[in-house]
């Protein structure tokens, strides 16, 4: 039987006694762990209770399936259902699990299989759980926008459409990483409930590739302090300094293309509409401000700075991080100068 998110939630609230085992697998490791934990807590709220919770390794059971028989059919000395969690459950357990379920009495205990990383729809263990009336399977893939919205709603938060789009662009595909970020956001909001784009920018760490954007958007608007702060974080995360130079060059080419269109009689919006790919929605206002500040002549001078910086990174013994840092300061200063 295939479970969807809502069916997992319903099962947690009101377990179906016919389902004796649930396989949770997929590329979203954080969601796999979170789902297994939630399902286990629906049986026993205290996962440290040794009488009602057993955790086993899949590779060990492959060599000795008898251990699983004993744990699954055991009864708690203090009463209540038991939950047995099998980590890294793979295809080598398929036959053993089916045989064990067929030969075991119905005790109300629940078997949770946290799938190995190589499982997919065609795996024998996945097929077994899909086709068995007493088993369920839940696939965990990268978080999508609707998943993030669902988590926000569960936290009692509402949000502007633009805020949730920005939020999704900054989060990763892993549920546990996202939950940590969203919990920080919920703590920051306090009694306020409506999340704005400003809240997201201030609180949510950037797990996407937009951190380089943060650097050059700040620099091109003359915000020297923010540009250096973003740059320091970028470098501390192990990124290459020269990548900022190349990203900034690519961005200046977009500004130059729009500037040419405007000089030929196009409006700002018309010139931006021709860009491929389009400027993401939450950057459009900043991009328009840059077009107002950066003339063709200033853009060409900025290109000269960047070409010089890239050359110095490749041909001198100066630390590349410092070369790029000085270039960002020069770009920020140029943004403040007229002309």
C-alpha positions in Angstrom: 0.0 0.0 0.0 1.4 3.4 -1.0 1.1 6.2 1.6 0.9 9.9 0.8 1.7 12.6 3.3 -1.9 13.0 4.4 -2.1 9.2 4.9 1.0 9.2 7.1 -0.6 12.0 9.2 -3.8 10.0 9.5 -2.0 6.8 10.4 -0.2 8.6 13.2 -3.4 10.0 14.6 -5.4 6.8 14.2 -3.2 3.7 13.3 -4.7 1.1 11.0 -4.3 -2.2 12.7 -4.0 -4.0 9.4 -0.7 -2.2 8.6 2.0 -4.0 10.5 5.0 -2.6 8.8 5.9 0.7 7.1 8.8 1.3 4.7 10.1 4.8 4.5 12.7 5.5 1.8 13.9 8.2 -0.6 16.6 10.8 -1.4 15.3 13.2 1.2 17.3 11.8 4.2 15.9 14.4 6.6 12.3 13.6 5.7 13.0 9.9 6.0 14.4 10.3 9.6 11.6 12.7 10.6 8.9 10.4 9.3 10.3 7.3 11.0 10.6 9.3 14.2 7.0 10.5 14.0 5.6 7.1 13.2 7.7 5.5 16.1 6.4 8.2 18.5 2.8 7.3 17.6 3.5 3.9 19.1 5.7 5.0 22.0 6.2 8.7 22.8 9.4 8.0 24.6 11.8 6.5 22.1 14.4 5.8 24.8 12.0 3.2 26.4 14.0 0.0 26.0 10.9 -2.1 26.8 8.8 -0.8 23.9 11.4 0.4 21.3 14.0 -1.6 19.5 16.4 -0.3 16.9 18.3 -2.7 14.6 20.7 -2.4 11.7 19.7 -3.8 8.4 23.0 -5.4 7.5 23.0 -7.3 10.8 19.5 -8.7 10.2 20.4 -9.8 6.7 22.8 -12.3 8.3 20.4 -13.2 11.2 16.7 -12.5 10.5 15.9 -14.4 13.7 16.8 -11.3 15.7 13.9 -9.5 14.0 11.5 -12.3 14.8 12.3 -12.0 18.5 12.0 -8.2 18.6 8.8 -8.0 16.5 7.0 -10.7 18.4 8.2 -9.6 21.8 5.8 -8.1 24.4 6.6 -5.2 26.6 6.9 -6.1 30.3 5.1 -2.9 31.2 2.3 -3.3 28.6 1.6 -1.3 25.4 2.6 -1.8 21.8 6.2 -2.1 20.7 7.9 -0.5 17.7 10.9 -2.1 15.9 13.0 0.3 13.8 15.3 -1.2 11.1 17.9 1.2 9.8 19.3 0.9 6.3 16.8 -1.7 5.3 17.7 -3.1 1.9 16.5 -5.7 -0.7 18.4 -8.5 1.1 15.6 -8.3 3.8 12.7 -8.7 1.3 12.1 -12.4 1.6 12.9 -12.5 5.3 10.4 -9.7 6.2 7.6 -11.2 4.2 8.2 -14.7 5.8 8.4 -13.2 9.3 5.1 -11.2 8.9 3.3 -14.3 7.6 4.5 -16.5 10.5 4.0 -13.9 13.3 0.8 -13.5 15.3 -1.0 -10.1 15.2 0.2 -8.4 18.3 -0.3 -4.7 17.4 3.5 -4.1 17.2 4.8 -2.0 14.4 7.8 -2.6 12.2 9.4 0.5 10.7 11.9 0.1 7.9 14.1 3.1 7.2 15.2 2.3 3.7 18.8 2.1 2.5 20.0 4.9 0.2 19.9 2.8 -3.0 16.2 1.9 -2.8 13.9 3.0 -5.6 10.5 2.2 -7.0 11.9 -0.9 -8.7 13.5 -2.3 -5.6 12.1 -5.6 -4.4 11.6 -4.3 -0.8 9.6 -1.3 -2.2 7.5 -3.6 -4.4 6.8 -5.9 -1.5 5.6 -3.0 0.7 3.5 -1.6 -2.2 1.8 -4.9 -3.0 1.3 -6.2 0.5 -2.0 -5.4 2.3 -0.3 -5.4 5.7 2.5 -3.1 4.7 2.8 0.5 3.6 5.4 2.5 1.8 6.2 6.2 1.9 8.6 7.8 -0.6 10.5 10.8 0.6 11.8 13.1 -2.1 13.2 16.7 -2.1 11.0 19.2 -0.3 8.8 21.3 -2.7 7.1 24.6 -2.2 3.9 23.0 -1.0 5.8 21.0 1.6 7.4 24.1 3.0 4.0 25.8 3.1 2.6 22.8 5.0 5.3 23.0 7.6 4.7 26.8 8.0 1.0 26.3 8.5 1.6 23.6 11.1 3.7 26.2 13.0 0.7 28.6 13.0 2.4 31.0 10.5 0.9 32.7 7.5 3.0 34.2 4.8 3.0 36.6 1.9 3.3 34.8 -1.5 6.5 36.6 -2.3 7.9 35.6 1.1 7.3 31.9 0.6 8.8 32.0 -2.9 11.9 33.6 -1.4 11.9 31.1 1.4 11.8 28.1 -0.9 14.6 29.5 -3.1 16.8 29.7 0.0 16.0 26.3 1.5 17.6 23.0 0.5 15.7 19.8 -0.5 16.4 18.1 2.9 13.6 18.2 5.4 15.8 18.2 8.6 17.9 21.1 7.3 14.7 23.0 6.4 13.0 22.3 9.8 16.0 23.8 11.6 15.7 26.9 9.5 11.9 27.2 9.8 12.1 26.7 13.6 14.6 29.6 13.7 12.1 31.7 11.7 9.2 30.7 14.0 11.3 31.7 17.1 12.2 35.0 15.5 8.5 35.8 14.6 7.4 35.4 18.3 3.8 36.4 18.6 3.7 37.8 15.0 2.3 35.3 12.6 2.6 36.8 9.1 6.0 36.1 7.5 7.3 38.8 5.1 10.2 38.8 2.7 12.1 41.0 5.1 11.8 38.4 7.8 13.1 35.7 5.4 16.1 37.7 4.3 17.0 38.5 7.9 16.7 35.0 9.4 16.9 32.2 6.8 20.4 31.0 5.9 20.9 30.6 2.2 21.3 26.9 1.3 21.0 27.6 -2.4 23.4 29.2 -4.8 22.2 32.7 -4.2 24.8 33.6 -1.7 27.1 35.0 -4.4 24.1 37.1 -5.5 23.8 38.6 -2.0 27.4 39.7 -2.3 27.2 41.5 -5.7 23.7 42.9 -5.2 24.9 44.6 -2.0 28.1 45.8 -3.7 26.3 47.3 -6.7 24.0 49.2 -4.4 26.9 50.7 -2.5 26.3 48.7 0.7 29.9 48.0 1.5 29.3 46.5 5.0 26.7 44.0 3.7 28.8 43.0 0.7 31.8 42.2 2.9 29.7 40.4 5.4 28.2 38.2 2.7 31.6 37.7 1.1 33.2 36.6 4.4 30.5 34.0 5.0 30.8 32.8 1.4 34.6 32.3 1.7 34.3 30.7 5.2 32.0 28.1 3.6 34.8 27.0 1.3 33.8 28.8 -1.9 36.3 30.1 -4.4 36.8 33.9 -4.3 37.2 34.2 -8.1 33.7 32.7 -8.6 32.3 36.0 -7.2 34.2 38.0 -9.9 32.8 35.8 -12.6 29.3 35.9 -11.2 29.5 39.7 -11.0 30.7 39.9 -14.6 27.7 37.9 -15.7 25.4 40.2 -13.8 27.0 43.3 -15.2 26.4 41.9 -18.7 22.6 41.8 -17.9 22.7 45.4 -16.7 24.6 46.4 -19.8 22.1 44.6 -22.1 19.2 46.4 -20.3 21.0 49.7 -20.5 21.4 49.3 -24.2 17.7 48.5 -24.6 16.8 51.6 -22.6 19.0 53.8 -24.7 17.1 52.5 -27.8 13.8 53.7 -26.3 12.7 50.7 -24.3 11.2 51.1 -20.8 13.0 49.5 -17.9 10.4 46.7 -17.7 10.6 46.1 -21.4 14.4 45.7 -21.4 14.3 43.4 -18.3 11.6 41.3 -19.9 14.1 40.3 -22.7 16.6 38.9 -20.2 17.1 35.1 -20.3 16.8 33.8 -17.6 14.5 36.4 -16.0 15.5 38.3 -12.9 13.9 36.4 -10.0 10.9 38.3 -8.6 12.5 39.4 -5.2 15.5 40.9 -7.0 13.6 43.0 -9.5 13.4 46.2 -7.5 17.1 46.0 -6.6 17.9 45.4 -10.3 15.9 48.5 -11.3 17.8 50.6 -8.7 21.1 49.4 -10.2 19.9 50.4 -13.6 19.2 53.9 -12.3 22.7 54.1 -10.7 24.9 52.3 -13.2 25.4 54.1 -16.5 27.0 52.5 -19.5 30.3 54.2 -18.7 30.3 53.1 -15.1 29.5 49.6 -16.1 32.4 49.5 -18.6 34.7 50.8 -15.9 33.4 48.1 -13.5 34.2 45.5 -16.2 37.8 46.8 -16.3 38.1 46.4 -12.5 36.8 42.8 -12.7 39.0 41.8 -15.6 42.0 43.2 -13.7 41.0 41.4 -10.5 40.7 38.1 -12.3 44.1 38.6 -14.0 45.7 39.4 -10.6 44.1 36.3 -9.0 45.8 34.2 -11.7 49.2 35.9 -12.2 50.2 37.4 -8.8 51.1 36.0 -5.5 48.6 38.1 -3.7 45.9 36.2 -1.8 42.9 35.9 -4.1 40.5 36.4 -1.2 42.0 39.9 -0.6 42.1 40.8 -4.2 38.4 40.1 -4.6 37.6 41.8 -1.3 39.3 45.0 -2.5 37.5 44.8 -5.8 34.1 44.6 -4.0 35.1 47.7 -2.0 35.9 49.6 -5.2 32.6 48.5 -6.8 30.7 49.6 -3.7 32.4 53.0 -3.8 31.7 53.4 -7.5 28.0 52.8 -6.9 27.9 55.9 -4.7 29.6 58.2 -7.2 27.6 60.0 -9.8 28.0 59.4 -13.5 
